[in-house]
Structures are given as structure tokens and as C-alpha cells.
Amino acid sequence: MRDYELMVVMHPTISDEEMPSALDEVAGYIMSRGGTIQEYQLEVPWGRRRLAYPINDQTEGFYTLFRYQADPGVAAEIDRELKLNENVLRFLVTRPQVEKVDVAEPEVTEVEASV
């Protein structure tokens, strides 16, 4: 299983009462394919925000970040489901960067013997 991050921008006409069920639908796409959601952020710093440019004549959107684990082929299936969902304005699935730590071997220095 690999780690993924999914940023979803939901349609702004979804009310605050309907938003949890709309986000549960997106979470369901992940879990129905064997993925496990590690966390998702609804509030700070995300939530309802102004868009940088209009998308489908909308100037606001509700941002949510999902962190999940799934098999490699699952991302394409989730992508297809999100394209069909009318409540989703935009989305992006990425793999988080893992910092690689180089383990340097200790340097061996030669010591000169003084006589």
C-alpha cells in the first residue's frame, strides 16, 4: 500500500449541513476500493475559500485534504469517480514526498606516525 494525498474542491452551493455527507461520499470512493483514510482536514487552513480564478462560473469552493493509503491502481479508479461527481469542482491526487536521509559512511583518515 502507498500513501496518497487527495485535495478536493467541492461546489460552494453545498450547504454546511450537506457537506459531511458529500465528503463521506468521497471517502467512500477510497474505502470501497480497499483504501484506508488516515485523516482528512475540513477546517484550518482549508474550508470555504475564494478561488484564484473562476471554475464553472464559481468563485468560491470548499477545500478538503484527504490523506489515505491504497494500492497503486486505486488512484485511477478514484480519479474516474471524482470526475463523475457533480459536487466536485477540482481535485488532485498526489504522492507525498518522503525525505530520504543519506547515511554517510564515517570518513577514515590516515594518521601519520611521527618518529
Backbone as JSON Lines, residues from 0, in Angstrom:
{"i":0,"aa":"M","n":[0.84,-1.18,0.0],"ca":[0.0,0.0,0.0],"c":[0.88,1.24,0.0]}
{"i":1,"aa":"R","n":[0.45,2.25,-0.72],"ca":[1.19,3.51,-0.82],"c":[0.4,4.63,-0.17]}
{"i":2,"aa":"D","n":[1.12,5.68,0.23],"ca":[0.49,6.85,0.8],"c":[0.11,7.81,-0.32]}
{"i":3,"aa":"Y","n":[-1.08,8.43,-0.19],"ca":[-1.56,9.4,-1.16],"c":[-2.18,10.58,-0.42]}
{"i":4,"aa":"E","n":[-2.23,11.72,-1.1],"ca":[-2.96,12.88,-0.64],"c":[-3.93,13.27,-1.73]}
{"i":5,"aa":"L","n":[-5.15,13.57,-1.34],"ca":[-6.19,13.97,-2.28],"c":[-6.74,15.32,-1.83]}
{"i":6,"aa":"M","n":[-6.57,16.34,-2.66],"ca":[-7.15,17.65,-2.39],"c":[-8.4,17.76,-3.26]}
{"i":7,"aa":"V","n":[-9.53,18.05,-2.62],"ca":[-10.8,18.16,-3.32],"c":[-11.36,19.55,-3.09]}
{"i":8,"aa":"V","n":[-11.82,20.18,-4.16],"ca":[-12.53,21.45,-4.05],"c":[-13.99,21.16,-4.39]}
{"i":9,"aa":"M","n":[-14.84,21.27,-3.35],"ca":[-16.26,20.95,-3.51],"c":[-17.03,22.19,-3.97]}
{"i":10,"aa":"H","n":[-18.17,21.97,-4.59],"ca":[-19.03,23.03,-5.1],"c":[-19.53,23.9,-3.95]}
{"i":11,"aa":"P","n":[-19.51,25.22,-4.08],"ca":[-19.89,26.1,-2.97],"c":[-21.38,26.12,-2.65]}
{"i":12,"aa":"T","n":[-22.22,25.58,-3.53],"ca":[-23.66,25.59,-3.25],"c":[-24.07,24.5,-2.27]}
{"i":13,"aa":"I","n":[-23.15,23.62,-1.92],"ca":[-23.46,22.59,-0.92],"c":[-23.53,23.28,0.43]}
{"i":14,"aa":"S","n":[-24.63,23.07,1.15],"ca":[-24.79,23.72,2.45],"c":[-23.89,23.07,3.49]}
{"i":15,"aa":"D","n":[-23.69,23.78,4.61],"ca":[-22.84,23.25,5.67],"c":[-23.42,21.97,6.26]}
{"i":16,"aa":"E","n":[-24.73,21.8,6.23],"ca":[-25.36,20.58,6.74],"c":[-25.17,19.4,5.8]}
{"i":17,"aa":"E","n":[-25.1,19.68,4.5],"ca":[-24.93,18.62,3.5],"c":[-23.47,18.26,3.25]}
{"i":18,"aa":"M","n":[-22.55,19.14,3.67],"ca":[-21.13,18.93,3.38],"c":[-20.58,17.62,3.96]}
{"i":19,"aa":"P","n":[-20.9,17.24,5.22],"ca":[-20.37,15.97,5.72],"c":[-20.79,14.76,4.88]}
{"i":20,"aa":"S","n":[-22.02,14.74,4.4],"ca":[-22.44,13.59,3.58],"c":[-21.75,13.61,2.22]}
{"i":21,"aa":"A","n":[-21.51,14.81,1.66],"ca":[-20.8,14.9,0.38],"c":[-19.36,14.43,0.54]}
{"i":22,"aa":"L","n":[-18.73,14.78,1.67],"ca":[-17.35,14.34,1.92],"c":[-17.29,12.85,2.26]}
{"i":23,"aa":"D","n":[-18.33,12.34,2.91],"ca":[-18.39,10.9,3.18],"c":[-18.49,10.12,1.87]}
{"i":24,"aa":"E","n":[-19.16,10.7,0.89],"ca":[-19.25,10.06,-0.43],"c":[-17.86,9.95,-1.06]}
{"i":25,"aa":"V","n":[-17.07,11.01,-0.96],"ca":[-15.7,10.99,-1.49],"c":[-14.86,9.97,-0.7]}
{"i":26,"aa":"A","n":[-15.01,9.95,0.62],"ca":[-14.29,8.98,1.45],"c":[-14.71,7.56,1.1]}
{"i":27,"aa":"G","n":[-15.97,7.39,0.73],"ca":[-16.46,6.08,0.33],"c":[-15.79,5.55,-0.93]}
{"i":28,"aa":"Y","n":[-15.43,6.46,-1.86],"ca":[-14.71,6.03,-3.06],"c":[-13.4,5.36,-2.67]}
{"i":29,"aa":"I","n":[-12.74,5.9,-1.66],"ca":[-11.44,5.37,-1.22],"c":[-11.63,4.05,-0.49]}
{"i":30,"aa":"M","n":[-12.54,4.04,0.48],"ca":[-12.71,2.85,1.32],"c":[-13.33,1.68,0.57]}
{"i":31,"aa":"S","n":[-14.18,1.95,-0.43],"ca":[-14.81,0.85,-1.17],"c":[-13.81,0.1,-2.04]}
{"i":32,"aa":"R","n":[-12.65,0.7,-2.27],"ca":[-11.62,0.05,-3.07],"c":[-10.47,-0.47,-2.22]}
{"i":33,"aa":"G","n":[-10.72,-0.61,-0.93],"ca":[-9.71,-1.2,-0.05],"c":[-8.73,-0.21,0.54]}
{"i":34,"aa":"G","n":[-8.93,1.07,0.34],"ca":[-8.04,2.08,0.9],"c":[-8.43,2.4,2.33]}
{"i":35,"aa":"T","n":[-7.49,2.94,3.07],"ca":[-7.76,3.36,4.45],"c":[-7.43,4.85,4.57]}
{"i":36,"aa":"I","n":[-8.36,5.6,5.12],"ca":[-8.17,7.03,5.29],"c":[-7.45,7.26,6.61]}
{"i":37,"aa":"Q","n":[-6.33,7.94,6.53],"ca":[-5.55,8.24,7.73],"c":[-6.09,9.49,8.4]}
{"i":38,"aa":"E","n":[-6.44,10.51,7.62],"ca":[-7.03,11.74,8.16],"c":[-7.62,12.54,7.02]}
{"i":39,"aa":"Y","n":[-8.55,13.43,7.38],"ca":[-8.92,14.45,6.42],"c":[-9.23,15.74,7.15]}
{"i":40,"aa":"Q","n":[-8.77,16.83,6.52],"ca":[-8.84,18.14,7.15],"c":[-9.96,18.95,6.51]}
{"i":41,"aa":"L","n":[-10.89,19.4,7.35],"ca":[-12.0,20.2,6.86],"c":[-11.83,21.67,7.2]}
{"i":42,"aa":"E","n":[-11.21,21.92,8.3],"ca":[-11.11,23.3,8.78],"c":[-9.73,23.87,8.5]}
{"i":43,"aa":"V","n":[-9.19,24.58,9.44],"ca":[-7.94,25.34,9.3],"c":[-6.86,24.48,8.66]}
{"i":44,"aa":"P","n":[-6.17,24.88,7.67],"ca":[-6.3,26.13,6.93],"c":[-7.26,26.01,5.76]}
{"i":45,"aa":"W","n":[-7.98,24.91,5.64],"ca":[-8.83,24.7,4.47],"c":[-10.23,25.23,4.74]}
{"i":46,"aa":"G","n":[-11.24,24.57,4.23],"ca":[-12.61,25.03,4.4],"c":[-13.05,25.87,3.2]}
{"i":47,"aa":"R","n":[-14.04,26.73,3.42],"ca":[-14.58,27.55,2.33],"c":[-13.62,28.71,2.06]}
{"i":48,"aa":"R","n":[-13.19,28.81,0.78],"ca":[-12.22,29.84,0.4],"c":[-12.55,30.37,-0.99]}
{"i":49,"aa":"R","n":[-12.01,31.52,-1.25],"ca":[-12.14,32.14,-2.57],"c":[-11.15,31.45,-3.52]}
{"i":50,"aa":"L","n":[-11.6,31.19,-4.74],"ca":[-10.75,30.56,-5.75],"c":[-9.85,31.61,-6.41]}
{"i":51,"aa":"A","n":[-8.71,31.19,-6.88],"ca":[-7.79,32.09,-7.57],"c":[-8.37,32.55,-8.91]}
{"i":52,"aa":"Y","n":[-9.18,31.71,-9.53],"ca":[-9.83,32.04,-10.79],"c":[-11.16,31.28,-10.83]}
{"i":53,"aa":"P","n":[-12.16,31.78,-11.56],"ca":[-13.46,31.1,-11.6],"c":[-13.37,29.71,-12.24]}
{"i":54,"aa":"I","n":[-14.06,28.77,-11.64],"ca":[-14.18,27.41,-12.18],"c":[-15.67,27.15,-12.36]}
{"i":55,"aa":"N","n":[-16.1,26.92,-13.57],"ca":[-17.51,26.7,-13.89],"c":[-18.38,27.84,-13.32]}
{"i":56,"aa":"D","n":[-17.94,29.06,-13.52],"ca":[-18.62,30.28,-13.04],"c":[-18.73,30.36,-11.53]}
{"i":57,"aa":"Q","n":[-17.93,29.63,-10.8],"ca":[-17.91,29.68,-9.34],"c":[-16.65,30.39,-8.88]}
{"i":58,"aa":"T","n":[-16.78,31.26,-7.87],"ca":[-15.63,31.99,-7.36],"c":[-15.2,31.52,-5.98]}
{"i":59,"aa":"E","n":[-15.95,30.6,-5.38],"ca":[-15.6,30.02,-4.09],"c":[-15.67,28.51,-4.18]}
{"i":60,"aa":"G","n":[-15.02,27.86,-3.22],"ca":[-15.07,26.41,-3.14],"c":[-14.75,25.98,-1.72]}
{"i":61,"aa":"F","n":[-15.09,24.74,-1.4],"ca":[-14.82,24.18,-0.09],"c":[-13.68,23.18,-0.25]}
{"i":62,"aa":"Y","n":[-12.53,23.51,0.33],"ca":[-11.32,22.7,0.2],"c":[-11.25,21.64,1.29]}
{"i":63,"aa":"T","n":[-10.89,20.44,0.92],"ca":[-10.68,19.36,1.87],"c":[-9.47,18.54,1.44]}
{"i":64,"aa":"L","n":[-8.64,18.18,2.41],"ca":[-7.45,17.38,2.15],"c":[-7.62,16.02,2.8]}
{"i":65,"aa":"F","n":[-7.54,14.96,1.98],"ca":[-7.6,13.58,2.47],"c":[-6.2,12.99,2.41]}
{"i":66,"aa":"R","n":[-5.79,12.31,3.45],"ca":[-4.56,11.51,3.42],"c":[-5.0,10.06,3.58]}
{"i":67,"aa":"Y","n":[-4.56,9.22,2.64],"ca":[-5.0,7.83,2.68],"c":[-3.93,6.9,2.14]}
{"i":68,"aa":"Q","n":[-4.15,5.6,2.4],"ca":[-3.28,4.56,1.87],"c":[-4.13,3.66,0.97]}
{"i":69,"aa":"A","n":[-3.55,3.28,-0.16],"ca":[-4.25,2.4,-1.09],"c":[-3.24,1.72,-2.0]}
{"i":70,"aa":"D","n":[-3.72,0.72,-2.7],"ca":[-2.89,0.06,-3.69],"c":[-2.69,0.98,-4.89]}
{"i":71,"aa":"P","n":[-1.63,0.8,-5.67],"ca":[-1.31,1.73,-6.76],"c":[-2.42,1.91,-7.81]}
{"i":72,"aa":"G","n":[-3.15,0.89,-8.15],"ca":[-4.18,1.01,-9.18],"c":[-5.44,1.72,-8.73]}
{"i":73,"aa":"V","n":[-5.6,1.92,-7.44],"ca":[-6.82,2.51,-6.89],"c":[-6.92,3.99,-7.26]}
{"i":74,"aa":"A","n":[-5.81,4.69,-7.36],"ca":[-5.83,6.13,-7.65],"c":[-6.56,6.43,-8.96]}
{"i":75,"aa":"A","n":[-6.37,5.6,-9.97],"ca":[-7.04,5.81,-11.26],"c":[-8.55,5.61,-11.14]}
{"i":76,"aa":"E","n":[-8.97,4.65,-10.32],"ca":[-10.4,4.4,-10.13],"c":[-11.05,5.55,-9.37]}
{"i":77,"aa":"I","n":[-10.36,6.07,-8.36],"ca":[-10.87,7.21,-7.6],"c":[-10.96,8.44,-8.5]}
{"i":78,"aa":"D","n":[-9.97,8.61,-9.35],"ca":[-9.95,9.71,-10.31],"c":[-11.21,9.67,-11.19]}
{"i":79,"aa":"R","n":[-11.55,8.5,-11.67],"ca":[-12.73,8.35,-12.53],"c":[-14.01,8.7,-11.78]}
{"i":80,"aa":"E","n":[-14.14,8.24,-10.54],"ca":[-15.33,8.53,-9.74],"c":[-15.47,10.02,-9.45]}
{"i":81,"aa":"L","n":[-14.35,10.68,-9.15],"ca":[-14.4,12.11,-8.84],"c":[-14.77,12.94,-10.07]}
{"i":82,"aa":"K","n":[-14.36,12.5,-11.26],"ca":[-14.73,13.21,-12.48],"c":[-16.23,13.15,-12.72]}
{"i":83,"aa":"L","n":[-16.88,12.07,-12.28],"ca":[-18.32,11.91,-12.48],"c":[-19.16,12.61,-11.41]}
{"i":84,"aa":"N","n":[-18.55,12.98,-10.3],"ca":[-19.27,13.61,-9.2],"c":[-19.47,15.1,-9.5]}
{"i":85,"aa":"E","n":[-20.73,15.53,-9.58],"ca":[-21.03,16.92,-9.92],"c":[-20.73,17.89,-8.79]}
{"i":86,"aa":"N","n":[-20.59,17.4,-7.56],"ca":[-20.28,18.26,-6.42],"c":[-18.8,18.63,-6.35]}
{"i":87,"aa":"V","n":[-17.96,17.98,-7.14],"ca":[-16.52,18.21,-7.11],"c":[-16.15,19.17,-8.25]}
{"i":88,"aa":"L","n":[-15.6,20.35,-7.87],"ca":[-15.13,21.3,-8.89],"c":[-13.79,20.88,-9.45]}
{"i":89,"aa":"R","n":[-12.83,20.6,-8.56],"ca":[-11.48,20.18,-8.94],"c":[-10.94,19.22,-7.9]}
{"i":90,"aa":"F","n":[-9.94,18.44,-8.3],"ca":[-9.27,17.54,-7.36],"c":[-7.88,17.26,-7.87]}
{"i":91,"aa":"L","n":[-7.03,16.81,-6.96],"ca":[-5.67,16.46,-7.32],"c":[-5.2,15.35,-6.39]}
{"i":92,"aa":"V","n":[-4.75,14.24,-6.97],"ca":[-4.2,13.13,-6.2],"c":[-2.68,13.16,-6.36]}
{"i":93,"aa":"T","n":[-1.97,13.17,-5.24],"ca":[-0.51,13.19,-5.27],"c":[0.03,12.17,-4.29]}
{"i":94,"aa":"R","n":[1.3,11.84,-4.48],"ca":[2.02,11.03,-3.5],"c":[2.9,11.96,-2.72]}
{"i":95,"aa":"P","n":[2.82,11.95,-1.39],"ca":[3.64,12.87,-0.6],"c":[5.12,12.55,-0.75]}
{"i":96,"aa":"Q","n":[5.93,13.58,-0.68],"ca":[7.37,13.42,-0.78],"c":[7.91,12.83,0.51]}
{"i":97,"aa":"V","n":[8.69,11.81,0.37],"ca":[9.34,11.2,1.52],"c":[10.79,11.65,1.5]}
{"i":98,"aa":"E","n":[11.2,12.24,2.61],"ca":[12.58,12.72,2.67],"c":[13.52,11.53,2.84]}
{"i":99,"aa":"K","n":[14.46,11.44,1.94],"ca":[15.44,10.37,2.01],"c":[16.66,10.89,2.76]}
{"i":100,"aa":"V","n":[17.06,10.15,3.73],"ca":[18.21,10.54,4.53],"c":[19.39,9.72,4.06]}
{"i":101,"aa":"D","n":[20.42,10.41,3.61],"ca":[21.63,9.71,3.19],"c":[22.46,9.38,4.43]}
{"i":102,"aa":"V","n":[22.75,8.14,4.55],"ca":[23.59,7.72,5.67],"c":[25.02,7.7,5.15]}
{"i":103,"aa":"A","n":[25.77,8.68,5.59],"ca":[27.16,8.79,5.12],"c":[28.04,7.89,5.96]}
{"i":104,"aa":"E","n":[28.93,7.26,5.28],"ca":[29.88,6.42,6.0],"c":[30.9,7.33,6.68]}
{"i":105,"aa":"P","n":[31.34,6.94,7.86],"ca":[32.33,7.79,8.53],"c":[33.62,7.82,7.72]}
{"i":106,"aa":"E","n":[34.2,9.01,7.7],"ca":[35.44,9.17,6.94],"c":[36.6,8.55,7.73]}
{"i":107,"aa":"V","n":[37.42,7.86,6.99],"ca":[38.6,7.25,7.6],"c":[39.79,8.13,7.24]}
{"i":108,"aa":"T","n":[40.44,8.61,8.23],"ca":[41.61,9.45,7.98],"c":[42.86,8.69,8.39]}
{"i":109,"aa":"E","n":[43.88,8.95,7.63],"ca":[45.15,8.3,7.94],"c":[45.92,9.19,8.93]}
{"i":110,"aa":"V","n":[46.5,8.58,9.9],"ca":[47.29,9.32,10.88],"c":[48.76,9.04,10.6]}
{"i":111,"aa":"E","n":[49.53,10.12,10.47],"ca":[50.95,9.95,10.21],"c":[51.65,9.68,11.54]}
{"i":112,"aa":"A","n":[52.53,8.75,11.51],"ca":[53.3,8.44,12.72],"c":[54.53,9.32,12.76]}
{"i":113,"aa":"S","n":[54.76,9.96,13.87],"ca":[55.94,10.79,14.0],"c":[56.99,10.02,14.78]}
{"i":114,"aa":"V","n":[58.21,10.03,14.3],"ca":[59.29,9.3,14.94],"c":[60.29,10.23,15.58]}
